[in-house]
Amino acid sequence: MKFSEIQGQKDIIGKLISSVRSERVSHAQLFAGPEGCGGLALALAYAQYVSCENRSPHDSCGTCKSCVKYEKLIHPDLHFVFPVIKDKKSNESVSDNYITQWRVFAKQTPYAGLNKWLASIDVGNAQGLIFASEASEIVKKLSLKAFESDFKIMIIWLPEKMHLATANKLLKLVEEPPEKTLFILVSEEPDKVVPTLFSRCQLIKIPSVNSADISGYLVEKLHVHKSRADDISRIASGNISRAVELCEDEESSLVNLERFKNLMRYAWKRDILSLTGWSEEMSAIGREPQKSFISFSLRLIRENLMLTLDQMKNRLVFMTGDEAEFSSKFHPFITQENIYSLADEMNLAFAHIEANGNSKIVFLDLALKITRLIIR
């Protein structure tokens, strides 16, 4: 991937190019930014620029032997680590088991997040993690000499999903890597990266993509009409991945909206039997979709609070048409009196799901608590 293919982020691109041209490339860098900001795309373009045999002051050439291999993500000195699921047939739960699927994913959807990746490999109810067995693979790969380029480059996507044992095994390698070795860690939640690993990396903060750049991306890449692209870019709130989902697949958002409607209606009616059935339905959809629903709910209650506070006039409300239609009647039930408690309970449920808690119990507990918090 070339820098010219990345939407926005011109300041960050300029700094990355400058570091290479001035030969001040830090051996371990942490690209930190929210989902959909282009962290992975920037890492791929940066790695290609570092390895390019005929780079210009503005971008990699795209035609040299190195760039051709980078375009296919098959360069022998480029290595990847990313969340995978536990292999039931063996104890080797490593990224190389999924490298073919990863190359397709990274090339086609470099702005997408964890849920999209896990859906592409059909994980079911499992959660994606970077397991301890990965550390040995990293050490083995980086102990070899570079095959073709000056640098061996290891891109670690979502290091916040790394087991503590994995991080501990990598600390010395990251702190004192072999000569001409470059670690690029790409994180969406840097506060969850193991602190000792975080402290050994140069932090590069990547901002959300501005609305104009998102709109331009939708028009150019997806051929969306300009007016619709502008509307979607506002709703996406700096997340290109969400903008693409809104364009290509509205079904998942509509499903989450329907689940949210049912939860709130049953909670308001104090319909315990229906809430029990709702929690059983939620427990059957898999952990990543469950976390996606909670994240969706947190966003929607925030938007409804903004409606309650009459912030539409200040353009601080970001919703799709279906969400806005529902919220026009629902928003009075979300106020400053209950917003913090609602958010706390949803964040707690998210943490319990992430910790492999019993999802049926987690969602029933959440539903029952909401019956006490929803304004009547």
N, C-alpha and C positions, 0 to 999 in steps of 0.2 A: 504494500500500500504506500502511495506517495502522499506527502503533506497536502498536495493540491486537491486530493480526493476528500479531505476532511472538511466538514462544514464548520465555519467559525474557528474559534480558538487561535486567532492569528498571533496574539501576544505570546501564548505558550509556545507555539511553533517557532516564533522568532528566537525565544530564549534557548530552545533545544538546539536549533541550528547553530546559534552562536557558541554554545558549549562545545559542539563538535569541531567547528572551524578554529576555535581558540585552543583546541586540544585540552579541554578541561572537563572531560567526561567523568563524572563520579562513578565509582564501581558499583554502587548500590543506590538506586533511586526508587522512591515511592510516589507513584502518580495517584493522587487522592482526589476524588471528586464523586458527586452523586451519580446514580444510575442514569445512563443516557447522555452523559456529558462527553463521551468519546474517549475515555481513558485507554481502552484497549486499542482503538484505532490509532491514537497518538503513539502508543507503545510500538505498534507494528510499523508505523511510518518512521519513527525514530530509529528503530533497529535497522530498518532497510537503509536509512540515510547513513548510519554509522558504517555499514558494511559496503555501501556503494563504491564501485571502482572508479566512477567518473562523476562524482557529485558536483552540483553547481552551488552557488551561494544561496540558492533558494529551495532546492529540492534534490532528491535522488534522480538519477538519469532515467531509470525505468527500463533501460535497454541492455545494460551490461549483464554479464553472466550471473552476478550476484543478485541483481534486481529481478531477473527472470525467475530465479528460484524462490526469492522472497515473495513474489507475486503469487506463487503456488504454495507458499509456506512449507517448502521442502528443503530449504537450505540446510546443509549438514551442521552448520554452526549455530543454528537457531533452535532453541529448545523451549518447550512449554510445560507448565504445571498449572492445573486447574482442578476445581472440585469434581470428584467422581463418586460413585456409590460403591459400597462394599461388595466385592465379588464373592458370591456364595460358593463358587466352585474352587476357589483358591484364596490364599491370603494376600495375593499380590494385587492390591487395589491401587493401581498407579495410572497416571494420565496416558501413558503410551497405549494402554488397552483401548482407548477411545480416540486416538490421534486422527484417524480418518474422518470420524464425525466432527471432531474439533476443527479440522482444517476447513471443512464445508461451512460450519457455523461461523468461524471467525472471519472468513472471506465474505460471506453473504450478509451477516448481521453483526458487524463489529460494535454496534451501539447497544446491543441487547444485554439483558441482565441474566442473573442466575436462573430464574424460572424458565426463561426461554431455552437456555442451554439444557437444563434437566429435562424439559419436555421433549427436546430433540433426541434424547437418548432413552426416553421412555422409562423413567426411574420408578414409576408407581408411587408407593408410599415412602420411599427412601429419601434421605436428605443428602445433598452433595457435600462432601468434605475432602480435605487434603490429608490423607492418612500418613501414619508414621513410615510406612513402607516406601513412600515417595522420597524421603530424605536420602536413602541409600542410592536410589536412581539418580538423584541430582548430583551427589558426590561422585558417582561413577562417571557420569557424562562430562562433568567439568574437570575431571582429573586428566582427561585426554587432551592432546594438543589440538589447536584449531586446524580444521581440514583445509579451508579455502580463504577465510577472511582473517583479518588481524584480530578481531574480537570473537569470543564465544559469548553468546547472548542467551540468557535465561529469563523468559517472561513468566512471572507467577501471577496468574489472574485470581483475584479475590483471596489474598493471603489471610483475611479475617476468618476464612473457613479452614484454616490450618490447625491441626491438632497441636497442643502444647509440646508433645513429644517430638513432633516433626520440626517445629521451630527451634527447639533446644538443640537438635542435632545439626541444624544449619547455621547456628550463631557464629561459630568460628569460621566457617567457610565464607559467610557473608562479610564478616569483619576483615578477614585476611584471605581474599580469594586468589586463585592462581592468576598469574599475569595475563593482562588483556582479557579479563572476564567481566561481563557487565550483567548485573541483576536489575531487572525492571519489574517492580511489584505494582500491580494495578488494583487499587482498593476503592470500594464504594462506601465502606464503613471503617475508616482508618482508626477510629477510637476502639475498635474491636481487634485490631492487630496486636499480637503479643508484644508488650512494651519493649522487651529486650531486642526484638527484631526491628521494631519501629525505630528505635534509637540509633540503629546502625545504618539507616538509610537517609539519603538527602530527600527532604520532603518537597514535592512539587504539587502545589494546589491547583486543581483544574476546576474552573467555575462551570456553572450550568450554561448551556447554549442559549443565546438570546433568541427571542421570538422571531426576529427577522431572519436569522440564519436557519432556524427550524422551518419556517415557511418556505424559504428558498430551497431547502433540501427536499421538501415534499413536492414542490412544483417540478424541480429538476429530475429527481430520482423516481418519483411515483406518479408524476404527471397529474397531480391534484390541481383542481382549479384554484387560482390565486385567492379568491375570497374564502373558500373553504379551508385552504391551507392556513390563512391568517387566523381563522377561528380556532382551528385545531392547535396551532402553535401557542395560543394563549392558554388553552386548557392544559397543554402538556407541561407547562411550568418548567421549561428548560430541559426536558427529558426527550431526546429524539426517539428513543425506543418506545416511549408511551405514545408519541405522536404517530409513529408508524403503525402501532397496534390499533389506534383509533381509526386510521385510514383503512387498514387491511382486514382487521378482524374485530369488529365491534361486538361479536358474540360474547367474548369473555367478560367484557365490561358490563354487558347487559345481564349476564348470569349473576355476577357479583351484585349488581344493583337489585336484582330480584331477591337474592338471598338477604340483602340488607333490609329491603322493604318488609319481607316476612318476619325477620327478627324484630324489627321495631313495632310492627303491627301486633304481633303476638305478645310482646313485652308490654305494650300499652294496654292491651285487653286483659293482661294477667292470665293468659291462656297457657297454663303450665303443660297441659297435654300436648298442645301444638309445639311449644318450645322444646319439649322432649323429643318429638319427632324431628324437629328442625336440627337439633344437636346430633341426632343419629345420622341424618343426611350429610351434615358437615363432616362427620367423622369418617365418611366413606370416600371422600374426594382426594385424599393424599395430602401430605404435609406441606408441600410447596404451594399447591392451590389454596390450602387453608391459610398460610401466611399471606398469600396474595390477597385473599378476602379481607383479612384484618387490616392490611395496609390500605386497601380500598376504603374500608369503613372509617379509618382514621382520617383519610383525606375528605371523605364526604361529610363527616360531622364538623370538620373545620369549615368547609364551604357553607354549611347550614348556619353555623354561628355567624359567619360574615353576612349572611342574608338577614339573620335576626338583628344584627347590629346596623342594618341598612347600609352595607358597604358596596352594594351594586353600583351606586352612583360614582364610587371612587375606583371602579374597575378592579376590585379586589376579590371577585367571585369567579372561579374557574370551573365550569361544569359543562357537560354535554347537554344536548337538548332533552334527552330522557331523564337525566339527573336533575335538570332544572325544573322540569315539569313535576316530578315527584316532590322536590324540595320546596316548591312554591307553597305547598300545603303543610309540609312536614317541619319546616325550619323553626316555627314557634316553640317546638318541643326541645330545641337545643339552645341553651342560654349560658350566660357566664356562671350561673349557679351549678350547672351539672357538667359542663364541658371538660373540666379537669378530671373529675372522677371517671367520666366515660372514657377519656383518653388513657387514664391510668389502668383501668380494667382491661382495655383492649391491648395495651402494651404488655401487661402481665400475661394475658392469654397468649400473645405472640411468643413471649419468652418461654412459656411452658410448652408450647408446640415445638419450638426450636430445640428444647431440651428433651424431646421425645416423650412428653407427658401423654397420658391417655386422652386422646382427642375428644372422645365422647364426653368424658367428665369435664374437660377444659371448656368445651363449648356450652354444655349445660350450665356450668357454674357461671360463665360469662352471661348467658341469657337470663339467668335468675337475678344476677346483680343488676342488669339493665332494667329489669322490671321495677326495681326500687329507685333507679336514677332517672328514668324517663319522666319528663314533666307531664302531668295530667291536667 
